[in-house]
Amino acid sequence: MSISLRIHSLSRLTQLSVLETLAFIALFGLATPAESQAPSLPSIEQHTEAMTQMEGFFNLYWDNANGSLFWEISELDTEFLYQISMGSGLGSNPVGIDRGQLRGTHVLAAKRIGPRILLMEPNYGFIAQSENPSEAQAVRDAFAPSVHWGFEVVAETGERVLVDATQFFLRDARGVIDQIAARGEGDFTLDASRSAIHLPATRSFPENTEVESILTFTSSNPGQLVSGVAATGGAVTLRQHHSFIQLPDNGYRTRTADARVGVNGPTVYDYATPIDADTRVRLAARHRLQKADPDADRSEAIEPIIYYVDPGTPEPVRSALIEGASWWNDAFEEAGFINAFRVTVLPDDVDPQDIRYNLIHWTHRRTRGYSYGNTVIDPRTGEIVRGVVNLGSLRLRQDYLHGQGMVPPFPGGISLPQDGSFGEFADAPDFEYLAQVAPGSEAVEMALARVRQLSAHEVGHTLGFPHNYMASSYGRESVMDYPAPFVEIDENGDIDLSNAYVQRIGEYDKLSVNWLYREFPNGTNETQALERIAEQGVVDGLIYMGHTNNNFIGASHQYASVWDNGSNLVDHLKLEIRIREIGLERFGIDAIRTGEPMSTLEFVLLPLYMHHRFQLRSAIQSLGGADFRYALKGDGQIPFTIVDAEEQRDVLETVLSTLAVDFLALSP
């Protein structure tokens, strides 16, 4: 169904309840006239006369003499979004603290109680959409809110107040200490004497205020991972970023999820629903995208969705990122929008952490690791305010290494660069080195094709879409799957990498954009229209199966696997085994450059030797497995089908063949 949240009624959460007021009186008593005469405070203008003002959504004042940052709150009890992110990273994938990484989105409101300002977060996870104020209040009183910080008022002018927010911004808001400890990398503490406000990234704009802090964490027992990436392991300096964001207006229409179409979004519990309805409401997260002409079949958008690529990304990777992310525009075009999704390079004068810009970060770490896409979401409605992608820069190097073993790129030998450098294969050589192989090298082209696909994949998460691990079973029709390279054997019996990664948006992706973003003409029954889109997806075989049914090590779905290919997993496993066999038969010194140590062949050999591993694991899921669907009553889907016994026997026989001595042995 489709619902429209009444933001104006939810805003009552910003007011102190009668019970809270009575509790305050009972605790502190009623002050007598003499007791209520607090010392007069200076005006904001007087207190900040010698400070540097940053005017915007919230006014900030920098006291350079004392290194303090003051925050002017002009509208008490008015809600805003608060977002924490990382201005810089640690550089360790296992520890997991990256530049641009988002952590925690909160709705906050500043409430004054006497001389104190409490930064309070209402609990929007539990609501009652009711015309009865008492019913809504009963739910608010049943589930705890949170106070994030308390400030003392230091100056006031009329209803405007000023607080010293220095310590609020110089705390470990990201939870770096806890995360490092959880990874077993040492007991760190925050050293206030080595921490300060980072002024170059602290500024205020009309709809958002940005503050960044330099924090130094110290330890007498730093772990090896931390010591391996920090300049000094016992003193780790990071930048944390704080964003205060004006809440979106109430013109956004919510959309609730359909199990047959993969969408992300918050779940809220509405205790005012009818007795025969579920209290759980799964909101579908999406950007606000509206047609300039709502009644036109195709229209430009009032405000297009624009993503910006990290200007620190080198070529040819930068162009690959832009191209891959731009595939999504094809899906938006089919959903009725004209040029509504765009990708370009972030201007040099824009702070990458500025909340107004959807960003694709090129993220460097000591070793390769996952890429990911995160969002800043209004938890009241599911509206995506910002998308942030982190793409690991070492991923394409591993993809190149894989192709390097299957199709050796150095026939006859190509010499090392004049400086004799060749990079450390533990990290993989830099991409400029790889690109020197040849402009049309299959391994390099495969790596760039993977980067395009990865860019589209992670941007997809920030548009509101989860993984769809089913798509590889019906023609690689979603960039939201985890793709294995689709390696083929040509008519000459050679390995062909030219079709390793699909270079387009998939048909399932078009379906999901159509369901999530299509705008319907006035008078359309939106619930019924969305139902028809989901039903057509089932008819067309565009099936969704998400992350919850593939936990990487214990999944039992026949098709919802990661890094696999084919509608018949065991048949494709046999193909991967044959590709591995051809690659090993032809593997030799042409896989490395002239002048490189022969020992580096080991690093190229390993991915080839293990080429079949993910398809093997996927095929194993058929043993005792099933094909099941997110079926709804009456939609015609078969909810659950056990894998055919004969197919299971074929899987078992093929899997066991990979344990034979002849299979495992390498020829000298």
C-alpha positions as CSV (number, residue, x, y, z in Angstrom):
1,M,0.0,0.0,0.0
2,S,1.0,3.7,-0.2
3,I,0.8,5.9,2.8
4,S,1.4,9.6,3.3
5,L,3.0,10.4,6.7
6,R,1.6,13.5,8.4
7,I,4.7,15.4,9.3
8,H,2.7,18.2,10.9
9,S,1.2,15.8,13.4
10,L,4.5,14.1,14.1
11,S,6.1,17.4,15.0
12,R,4.3,17.2,18.3
13,L,7.3,15.0,19.4
14,T,9.3,18.2,19.5
15,Q,7.2,19.5,22.4
16,L,7.6,18.6,26.1
17,S,4.8,16.4,27.2
18,V,2.6,17.3,30.2
19,L,4.1,14.4,32.1
20,E,7.7,15.6,31.4
21,T,6.7,19.0,32.7
22,L,5.1,17.7,35.9
23,A,8.1,15.4,36.5
24,F,10.4,18.4,36.2
25,I,8.3,20.4,38.7
26,A,8.2,17.5,41.1
27,L,12.0,17.0,40.9
28,F,13.0,20.7,41.2
29,G,10.0,22.4,42.8
30,L,8.5,25.7,41.9
31,A,11.0,28.5,42.2
32,T,10.1,31.6,44.2
33,P,10.4,35.0,42.6
34,A,13.7,35.6,44.3
35,E,15.1,32.2,43.3
36,S,14.1,32.7,39.7
37,Q,16.2,35.7,39.2
38,A,19.2,34.2,37.4
39,P,22.2,36.3,36.6
40,S,21.7,38.2,33.4
41,L,23.5,36.9,30.4
42,P,25.2,39.0,27.8
43,S,23.7,39.4,24.4
44,I,24.9,37.2,21.6
45,E,26.3,40.3,19.8
46,Q,28.3,41.3,22.9
47,H,29.6,37.8,23.5
48,T,30.8,37.2,19.9
49,E,32.0,40.7,19.1
50,A,35.6,39.6,18.7
51,M,34.8,36.3,17.0
52,T,34.6,35.2,13.4
53,Q,31.0,34.6,12.3
54,M,29.9,31.9,9.9
55,E,26.4,32.7,8.9
56,G,24.0,30.1,7.6
57,F,21.5,27.4,8.6
58,F,23.0,27.6,12.1
59,N,25.3,30.6,12.8
60,L,28.7,29.6,14.2
61,Y,31.2,31.8,15.9
62,W,34.9,31.0,16.0
63,D,36.9,32.2,19.1
64,N,40.4,32.1,17.8
65,A,42.0,33.3,21.1
66,N,40.6,30.3,23.0
67,G,40.1,27.7,20.1
68,S,36.4,27.5,20.9
69,L,33.4,27.2,18.5
70,F,30.1,28.7,19.6
71,W,26.7,27.6,18.2
72,E,23.8,30.0,17.9
73,I,20.4,28.2,18.1
74,S,17.7,30.6,16.8
75,E,14.7,28.2,16.8
76,L,14.3,26.1,19.9
77,D,12.2,22.9,19.6
78,T,12.7,22.9,15.8
79,E,13.9,19.6,14.4
80,F,16.8,19.1,12.1
81,L,18.9,16.2,10.8
82,Y,22.3,15.4,12.4
83,Q,24.8,13.3,10.5
84,I,28.2,12.0,11.5
85,S,30.8,11.1,8.9
86,M,34.6,10.7,8.5
87,G,36.6,13.6,7.1
88,S,39.6,11.3,6.8
89,G,40.3,7.6,7.1
90,L,42.7,5.2,8.9
91,G,43.6,3.3,5.7
92,S,43.0,-0.2,7.1
93,N,40.3,-2.4,5.5
94,P,40.1,-4.9,8.4
95,V,39.6,-2.0,11.0
96,G,37.1,-0.3,8.7
97,I,37.4,3.5,9.2
98,D,37.3,5.1,5.8
99,R,37.2,8.7,4.5
100,G,33.6,9.8,3.7
101,Q,32.1,6.9,5.7
102,L,28.7,7.7,7.2
103,R,27.8,6.8,10.8
104,G,24.4,7.5,12.3
105,T,21.6,9.8,11.1
106,H,19.5,11.4,13.8
107,V,16.6,13.8,14.1
108,L,17.4,16.3,16.8
109,A,15.8,19.3,18.5
110,A,17.3,21.8,21.0
111,K,15.1,22.1,24.1
112,R,15.7,24.7,26.7
113,I,15.2,23.9,30.4
114,G,16.3,26.9,32.5
115,P,20.0,27.6,31.8
116,R,20.5,24.3,29.9
117,I,20.0,23.2,26.3
118,L,19.3,19.5,25.8
119,L,19.9,18.1,22.3
120,M,17.1,15.6,22.2
121,E,16.3,12.9,19.7
122,P,12.6,11.9,19.4
123,N,11.9,8.2,18.8
124,Y,10.5,8.0,15.3
125,G,10.7,4.2,15.2
126,F,7.4,3.9,17.1
127,I,4.5,6.2,16.1
128,A,0.7,6.5,16.1
129,Q,-0.7,8.2,13.0
130,S,-3.9,9.2,14.7
131,E,-6.2,12.3,15.0
132,N,-6.3,11.6,18.7
133,P,-3.5,13.5,20.4
134,S,-3.7,11.3,23.4
135,E,-3.2,8.2,21.4
136,A,-0.1,9.6,19.7
137,Q,1.2,10.8,23.1
138,A,0.7,7.4,24.7
139,V,3.1,5.9,22.1
140,R,5.6,8.7,22.5
141,D,5.7,8.1,26.2
142,A,6.0,4.3,25.8
143,F,9.3,4.4,23.9
144,A,12.4,6.2,25.1
145,P,13.9,9.2,23.3
146,S,17.6,10.1,23.6
147,V,19.4,13.2,24.8
148,H,22.7,13.4,22.9
149,W,24.3,16.4,24.7
150,G,23.7,19.1,27.2
151,F,24.9,22.7,26.9
152,E,24.9,25.7,29.2
153,V,23.6,28.9,27.7
154,V,26.4,31.5,27.6
155,A,24.5,34.4,25.9
156,E,21.0,35.2,24.6
157,T,19.2,37.7,22.4
158,G,15.5,37.4,22.5
159,E,14.6,33.8,21.7
160,R,18.1,33.1,20.3
161,V,20.6,31.4,22.5
162,L,24.4,30.8,22.2
163,V,26.2,27.7,23.5
164,D,29.9,26.7,23.6
165,A,29.8,23.6,21.4
166,T,33.5,22.9,21.3
167,Q,33.4,19.8,23.4
168,F,30.4,18.5,21.5
169,F,32.4,18.6,18.3
170,L,35.7,17.3,19.9
171,R,34.3,14.1,21.2
172,D,34.6,10.7,19.5
173,A,31.2,10.9,17.9
174,R,32.1,8.2,15.3
175,G,33.0,5.6,17.9
176,V,36.6,5.1,16.7
177,I,37.8,4.0,20.1
178,D,35.2,1.3,20.3
179,Q,35.8,0.1,16.8
180,I,39.5,-0.2,17.1
181,A,39.1,-2.1,20.4
182,A,36.5,-4.4,18.8
183,R,39.1,-5.3,16.1
184,G,41.6,-6.2,18.8
185,E,43.9,-3.3,17.7
186,G,44.6,-1.7,21.1
187,D,43.1,0.4,23.9
188,F,43.0,4.0,22.6
189,T,41.9,7.2,24.4
190,L,41.1,10.6,23.0
191,D,43.8,13.2,23.7
192,A,42.2,16.6,24.0
193,S,45.5,18.4,23.9
194,R,46.1,17.1,20.4
195,S,42.6,17.7,19.1
196,A,41.0,20.9,17.6
197,I,38.3,22.3,15.3
198,H,39.4,21.8,11.6
199,L,38.4,25.2,10.2
200,P,39.0,24.6,6.5
201,A,36.0,22.2,6.5
202,T,33.9,24.2,9.0
203,R,31.3,26.4,7.4
204,S,27.6,27.2,7.2
205,F,25.3,27.3,4.3
206,P,21.6,28.3,4.0
207,E,20.3,24.7,4.4
208,N,23.2,23.0,6.2
209,T,26.0,23.6,8.7
210,E,29.2,21.6,8.5
211,V,31.8,21.2,11.3
212,E,34.9,19.1,11.2
213,S,37.3,18.2,14.0
214,I,40.8,16.9,14.2
215,L,41.0,14.1,16.9
216,T,44.1,12.3,18.1
217,F,43.7,8.9,19.6
218,T,46.6,7.6,21.7
219,S,47.6,4.1,22.9
220,S,50.5,2.4,24.5
221,N,49.6,-0.9,22.8
222,P,48.6,-0.2,19.2
223,G,47.9,-3.3,17.1
224,Q,49.8,-4.3,14.0
225,L,47.1,-3.2,11.6
226,V,46.9,0.3,13.1
227,S,50.7,0.6,13.3
228,G,50.9,-0.6,9.7
229,V,48.9,2.4,8.4
230,A,49.3,5.3,10.8
231,A,52.3,7.5,10.8
232,T,52.8,6.5,14.4
233,G,50.7,3.7,15.7
234,G,50.5,5.1,19.2
235,A,49.1,8.5,18.0
236,V,46.3,8.1,15.4
237,T,44.9,11.4,14.1
238,L,41.6,11.4,12.2
239,R,39.0,13.9,11.2
240,Q,35.4,13.5,12.1
241,H,32.7,15.5,10.4
242,H,29.3,16.8,11.8
243,S,26.5,17.9,9.6
244,F,23.4,19.8,10.7
245,I,20.8,19.6,7.9
246,Q,17.5,21.3,7.4
247,L,14.7,18.7,7.4
248,P,12.9,18.3,4.1
249,D,9.5,19.8,3.8
250,N,6.4,17.7,3.9
251,G,6.0,17.6,0.1
252,Y,7.5,14.1,-0.1
253,R,5.2,11.2,-0.6
254,T,6.2,8.0,1.2
255,R,6.0,4.6,-0.5
256,T,5.8,1.3,1.3
257,A,7.8,-1.7,0.3
258,D,6.7,-4.7,-1.8
259,A,8.4,-8.0,-1.0
260,R,8.8,-8.8,-4.7
261,V,10.8,-5.7,-5.5
262,G,14.0,-5.1,-3.6
263,V,14.1,-1.7,-1.8
264,N,15.9,-0.4,1.3
265,G,14.4,1.8,3.9
266,P,13.5,2.2,7.6
267,T,10.8,0.1,9.4
268,V,8.5,2.0,11.7
269,Y,5.8,0.6,14.0
270,D,2.5,2.4,13.8
271,Y,0.3,1.6,16.8
272,A,-2.7,3.4,15.3
273,T,-3.2,0.8,12.5
274,P,-6.4,-1.2,12.4
275,I,-6.5,-4.4,14.4
276,D,-6.4,-6.5,11.2
277,A,-3.3,-4.6,9.8
278,D,0.3,-5.0,10.6
279,T,1.9,-2.4,12.9
280,R,5.1,-2.7,10.9
281,V,5.4,-0.3,8.0
282,R,8.4,-0.8,5.7
283,L,9.1,2.5,4.1
284,A,10.8,2.4,0.7
285,A,13.9,4.8,0.8
286,R,14.3,7.0,-2.3
287,H,15.4,10.4,-3.4
288,R,12.8,13.0,-4.0
289,L,12.4,13.0,-7.8
290,Q,9.4,14.9,-9.2
291,K,8.3,15.5,-12.8
292,A,8.2,19.1,-14.0
293,D,5.0,18.1,-15.8
294,P,3.3,15.5,-13.6
295,D,0.7,14.6,-16.2
296,A,3.2,14.0,-19.0
297,D,4.2,10.4,-19.8
298,R,7.8,11.6,-20.0
299,S,9.1,14.8,-18.4
300,E,12.3,16.5,-17.1
301,A,12.6,16.5,-13.3
302,I,12.1,19.6,-11.1
303,E,15.5,18.8,-9.6
304,P,17.5,16.0,-11.1
305,I,19.6,13.5,-9.1
306,I,23.3,14.4,-9.5
307,Y,26.2,12.3,-8.3
308,Y,29.7,13.7,-8.1
309,V,32.9,11.6,-8.6
310,D,35.9,12.2,-6.3
311,P,38.2,14.5,-8.2
312,G,41.1,12.6,-6.7
313,T,40.2,9.6,-8.9
314,P,42.9,9.0,-11.6
315,E,42.2,8.3,-15.2
316,P,41.2,6.0,-16.8
317,V,39.3,5.0,-13.6
318,R,37.5,8.3,-13.3
319,S,35.9,8.0,-16.7
320,A,34.9,4.4,-15.9
321,L,33.2,5.4,-12.7
322,I,31.3,8.1,-14.5
323,E,30.2,5.8,-17.3
324,G,29.1,3.0,-15.0
325,A,27.1,5.2,-12.6
326,S,25.5,6.9,-15.6
327,W,23.9,3.6,-16.7
328,W,21.1,4.3,-14.2
329,N,19.8,7.2,-16.3
330,D,18.6,4.5,-18.8
331,A,16.4,3.1,-16.1
332,F,15.1,6.5,-15.1
333,E,14.3,7.3,-18.8
334,E,12.1,4.2,-19.0
335,A,10.4,5.3,-15.8
336,G,9.3,8.5,-17.4
337,F,12.1,10.9,-16.7
338,I,14.2,12.9,-19.1
339,N,17.9,13.3,-18.2
340,A,17.0,13.1,-14.5
341,F,20.1,11.2,-13.3
342,R,23.5,12.7,-14.0
343,V,27.1,12.0,-13.0
344,T,30.0,14.5,-13.1
345,V,33.2,15.3,-11.3
346,L,33.1,17.2,-8.0
347,P,34.4,20.8,-8.4
348,D,37.7,21.4,-6.7
349,D,36.3,24.1,-4.5
350,V,33.6,21.9,-2.9
351,D,34.2,20.0,0.3
352,P,33.6,16.3,-0.3
353,Q,31.7,16.1,3.1
354,D,29.3,18.9,2.2
355,I,25.9,17.2,2.7
356,R,24.4,18.8,-0.4
357,Y,26.4,16.6,-2.8
358,N,25.9,12.9,-3.6
359,L,29.4,11.6,-3.7
360,I,31.4,8.7,-5.1
361,H,34.6,8.4,-3.1
362,W,37.7,6.7,-4.5
363,T,38.9,5.1,-1.2
364,H,42.5,4.0,-0.6
365,R,43.4,1.4,2.0
366,R,46.5,-0.7,2.7
367,T,44.9,-3.8,1.4
368,R,41.8,-4.4,-0.9
369,G,38.4,-4.6,0.7
370,Y,34.7,-4.1,0.2
371,S,33.1,-1.1,-1.5
372,Y,29.8,0.2,-0.2
373,G,27.1,2.7,-0.7
374,N,25.4,4.5,2.2
375,T,22.7,7.1,2.5
376,V,21.5,9.9,4.7
377,I,17.8,9.1,5.2
378,D,15.1,11.1,6.9
379,P,13.9,8.4,9.4
380,R,10.4,9.9,9.5
381,T,9.7,9.2,5.9
382,G,12.5,7.3,4.2
383,E,13.4,10.2,2.0
384,I,17.1,9.9,0.9
385,V,18.8,13.2,1.5
386,R,22.2,12.2,0.3
387,G,24.0,9.2,-1.2
388,V,27.7,8.4,-0.4
389,V,29.6,5.7,-2.2
390,N,33.0,4.4,-1.1
391,L,34.8,2.4,-3.8
392,G,38.0,0.6,-2.8
393,S,40.8,1.5,-5.1
394,L,42.6,-1.9,-4.9
395,R,39.6,-3.9,-6.2
396,L,40.4,-3.4,-9.9
397,R,44.0,-4.6,-9.2
398,Q,42.8,-7.9,-8.0
399,D,40.5,-8.2,-11.1
400,Y,43.5,-7.4,-13.3
401,L,45.5,-10.1,-11.5
402,H,42.8,-12.6,-12.3
403,G,42.8,-11.7,-15.9
404,Q,46.6,-11.7,-16.0
405,G,46.7,-15.4,-15.1
406,M,44.0,-16.4,-17.6
407,V,45.2,-14.4,-20.6
408,P,49.0,-13.7,-20.1
409,P,49.5,-10.1,-21.2
410,F,53.3,-10.2,-21.8
411,P,54.0,-12.5,-24.8
412,G,57.7,-12.2,-25.6
413,G,58.2,-10.1,-22.5
414,I,57.7,-6.4,-21.9
415,S,60.4,-4.7,-19.9
416,L,60.1,-3.1,-16.5
417,P,59.9,0.7,-16.3
418,Q,63.2,2.5,-16.5
419,D,63.3,3.1,-12.7
420,G,63.1,-0.7,-12.2
421,S,59.9,-0.5,-10.1
422,F,57.2,-3.1,-10.4
423,G,55.1,-2.6,-7.3
424,E,54.4,-5.0,-4.4
425,F,52.0,-7.7,-5.4
426,A,50.7,-7.7,-1.8
427,D,49.2,-4.4,-2.6
428,A,49.2,-4.9,-6.4
429,P,51.0,-2.5,-8.8
430,D,49.6,1.0,-9.5
431,F,47.2,1.3,-12.4
432,E,49.5,3.4,-14.5
433,Y,51.8,0.4,-14.5
434,L,49.0,-2.0,-15.5
435,A,47.8,0.3,-18.3
436,Q,51.3,0.2,-19.9
437,V,50.7,-3.4,-20.9
438,A,48.8,-2.4,-24.1
439,P,45.8,-0.1,-24.7
440,G,43.7,-3.2,-25.6
441,S,45.0,-5.6,-23.0
442,E,42.2,-8.0,-22.1
443,A,43.2,-8.0,-18.5
444,V,43.2,-4.2,-18.2
445,E,39.9,-3.9,-20.1
446,M,38.3,-6.5,-17.9
447,A,39.4,-4.6,-14.8
448,L,37.9,-1.4,-16.1
449,A,34.7,-3.2,-17.0
450,R,34.5,-4.4,-13.4
451,V,35.0,-0.8,-12.2
452,R,32.1,0.4,-14.3
453,Q,29.9,-2.4,-13.0
454,L,31.0,-1.7,-9.4
455,S,30.3,2.0,-9.7
456,A,26.7,1.2,-10.9
457,H,26.3,-1.3,-8.1
458,E,27.2,0.9,-5.2
459,V,25.4,3.9,-6.6
460,G,22.4,1.6,-6.8
461,H,22.5,1.1,-3.0
462,T,22.4,4.9,-2.5
463,L,19.3,5.1,-4.8
464,G,17.5,2.7,-2.5
465,F,18.2,-0.7,-3.9
466,P,19.6,-3.8,-2.0
467,H,21.4,-6.8,-3.5
468,N,19.6,-9.0,-5.9
469,Y,21.5,-12.3,-5.9
470,M,19.0,-14.0,-8.1
471,A,19.7,-11.9,-11.2
472,S,22.7,-13.9,-12.4
473,S,20.5,-16.9,-13.0
474,Y,18.4,-15.1,-15.6
475,G,21.0,-13.4,-17.8
476,R,22.9,-11.0,-15.5
477,E,19.9,-8.6,-15.5
478,S,20.9,-6.6,-12.4
479,V,23.9,-4.6,-11.5
480,M,22.8,-5.2,-7.9
481,D,24.0,-8.8,-8.0
482,Y,27.6,-9.8,-7.0
483,P,29.0,-10.7,-10.4
484,A,31.7,-13.2,-11.3
485,P,33.5,-12.6,-14.5
486,F,31.7,-14.4,-17.3
487,V,34.6,-16.1,-19.0
488,E,34.1,-17.9,-22.2
489,I,36.0,-20.3,-24.5
490,D,36.2,-19.1,-28.1
491,E,36.1,-21.2,-31.3
492,N,39.9,-21.7,-31.1
493,G,39.8,-23.0,-27.6
494,D,41.2,-19.9,-26.1
495,I,40.0,-18.0,-23.0
496,D,37.9,-14.9,-23.9
497,L,37.4,-12.1,-21.4
498,S,35.6,-9.7,-23.7
499,N,32.2,-10.4,-22.1
500,A,33.4,-10.7,-18.5
501,Y,31.1,-8.0,-17.1
502,V,27.8,-6.7,-18.6
503,Q,28.2,-3.1,-19.5
504,R,24.7,-1.8,-19.1
505,I,21.9,-1.5,-16.6
506,G,19.8,-4.7,-16.2
507,E,16.1,-5.3,-17.0
508,Y,15.5,-6.0,-13.3
509,D,17.1,-2.7,-12.4
510,K,14.7,-0.9,-14.8
511,L,11.8,-2.7,-13.1
512,S,13.0,-1.6,-9.6
513,V,13.5,2.0,-10.7
514,N,10.1,2.0,-12.4
515,W,8.5,0.7,-9.1
516,L,10.3,3.0,-6.8
517,Y,10.5,6.3,-8.7
518,R,7.7,6.4,-11.3
519,E,5.4,9.4,-10.8
520,F,1.8,8.8,-11.7
521,P,-0.7,11.3,-13.2
522,N,-3.2,12.9,-10.9
523,G,-6.1,10.7,-10.2
524,T,-4.1,7.4,-10.5
525,N,-4.6,4.8,-7.8
526,E,-0.9,4.6,-6.9
527,T,-1.3,1.4,-4.8
528,Q,-2.9,-0.5,-7.8
529,A,-0.4,0.9,-10.3
530,L,2.6,-0.2,-8.1
531,E,1.0,-3.6,-7.7
532,R,0.8,-4.0,-11.5
533,I,4.5,-3.2,-11.9
534,A,5.5,-5.8,-9.3
535,E,3.2,-8.4,-10.9
536,Q,4.6,-7.8,-14.3
537,G,8.1,-8.3,-12.9
538,V,7.1,-11.8,-11.8
539,V,5.5,-12.6,-15.1
540,D,8.7,-11.5,-16.9
541,G,10.8,-13.6,-14.6
542,L,12.6,-10.7,-13.0
543,I,12.8,-12.2,-9.6
544,Y,14.3,-10.6,-6.5
545,M,16.2,-12.5,-3.8
546,G,18.0,-10.5,-1.2
547,H,20.9,-10.6,1.2
548,T,18.9,-12.1,4.0
549,N,18.7,-15.4,2.1
550,N,22.4,-15.6,1.3
551,N,24.7,-15.2,4.3
552,F,27.8,-16.3,2.3
553,I,28.5,-19.5,4.3
554,G,25.2,-21.1,5.1
555,A,22.8,-20.3,2.3
556,S,20.5,-23.0,0.8
557,H,18.9,-21.1,-2.1
558,Q,19.6,-22.8,-5.4
559,Y,20.2,-19.6,-7.3
560,A,20.8,-16.7,-4.8
561,S,24.5,-17.0,-4.7
562,V,27.4,-14.5,-4.9
563,W,30.0,-14.3,-7.6
564,D,28.3,-17.0,-9.7
565,N,26.9,-17.3,-13.2
566,G,24.4,-19.4,-15.1
567,S,20.8,-20.7,-14.8
568,N,22.2,-24.1,-14.0
569,L,25.0,-23.8,-11.4
570,V,26.5,-27.2,-11.9
571,D,26.7,-26.9,-15.7
572,H,28.5,-23.5,-15.3
573,L,30.8,-25.1,-12.6
574,K,31.8,-27.6,-15.3
575,L,32.6,-24.7,-17.6
576,E,34.6,-22.9,-15.0
577,I,36.6,-26.1,-14.3
578,R,37.4,-26.3,-18.0
579,I,38.5,-22.7,-18.1
580,R,40.7,-23.3,-15.1
581,E,42.2,-26.3,-16.9
582,I,43.0,-24.3,-20.1
583,G,44.5,-21.5,-18.0
584,L,46.8,-23.8,-16.1
585,E,47.9,-25.7,-19.2
586,R,49.0,-22.4,-20.8
587,F,50.3,-20.6,-17.7
588,G,53.9,-19.6,-17.8
589,I,56.4,-16.8,-17.7
590,D,54.4,-14.7,-20.2
591,A,52.2,-13.8,-17.2
592,I,54.9,-11.4,-15.9
593,R,57.2,-8.8,-17.4
594,T,60.8,-9.3,-18.4
595,G,62.9,-8.3,-15.4
596,E,60.4,-9.2,-12.7
597,P,61.3,-11.8,-10.1
598,M,60.1,-15.3,-11.1
599,S,58.7,-15.6,-7.6
600,T,56.0,-13.1,-8.6
601,L,54.4,-15.8,-10.7
602,E,52.9,-17.2,-7.5
603,F,50.7,-14.1,-7.1
604,V,49.4,-14.5,-10.6
605,L,48.9,-18.2,-10.3
606,L,46.8,-18.2,-7.2
607,P,43.6,-16.6,-8.6
608,L,43.8,-18.9,-11.6
609,Y,44.3,-22.0,-9.5
610,M,41.2,-21.0,-7.5
611,H,39.2,-19.8,-10.5
612,H,36.3,-22.2,-9.8
613,R,36.0,-21.5,-6.1
614,F,32.9,-19.2,-6.0
615,Q,31.0,-21.3,-8.6
616,L,31.9,-24.4,-6.6
617,R,30.4,-22.9,-3.5
618,S,27.3,-21.8,-5.3
619,A,26.7,-25.2,-6.7
620,I,27.1,-26.7,-3.3
621,Q,24.0,-24.7,-2.2
622,S,21.9,-27.1,-4.4
623,L,22.8,-30.0,-2.0
624,G,19.7,-30.1,0.2
625,G,18.7,-26.8,-1.3
626,A,15.6,-25.2,-2.7
627,D,14.3,-22.5,-5.0
628,F,12.0,-20.3,-3.0
629,R,10.4,-16.9,-3.7
630,Y,9.1,-13.9,-1.9
631,A,5.6,-15.0,-3.0
632,L,2.3,-13.3,-2.2
633,K,-1.0,-15.1,-2.0
634,G,-2.6,-15.0,-5.4
635,D,0.4,-13.8,-7.4
636,G,1.0,-17.2,-9.1
637,Q,4.4,-17.9,-7.8
638,I,5.5,-21.3,-6.4
639,P,6.8,-20.4,-2.9
640,F,9.1,-23.4,-2.4
641,T,10.6,-26.1,-4.7
642,I,13.2,-28.7,-3.6
643,V,16.1,-29.1,-6.0
644,D,15.6,-32.2,-8.1
645,A,17.3,-35.3,-6.7
646,E,19.1,-36.1,-10.0
647,E,20.5,-32.6,-10.2
648,Q,21.7,-32.9,-6.6
649,R,23.6,-36.1,-7.5
650,D,25.2,-34.3,-10.5
651,V,26.3,-31.5,-8.2
652,L,27.7,-33.9,-5.7
653,E,29.7,-35.8,-8.3
654,T,31.1,-32.6,-9.8
655,V,32.0,-31.1,-6.5
656,L,33.8,-34.3,-5.4
657,S,35.8,-34.3,-8.6
658,T,37.5,-31.1,-7.4
659,L,39.0,-33.0,-4.5
660,A,40.7,-35.5,-6.8
661,V,44.5,-35.6,-6.8
662,D,44.7,-35.0,-10.5
663,F,42.6,-31.9,-10.1
664,L,44.6,-30.5,-7.2
665,A,48.0,-31.3,-8.6
666,L,50.1,-28.8,-10.6
667,S,52.2,-30.0,-13.5
668,P,55.9,-29.2,-13.0
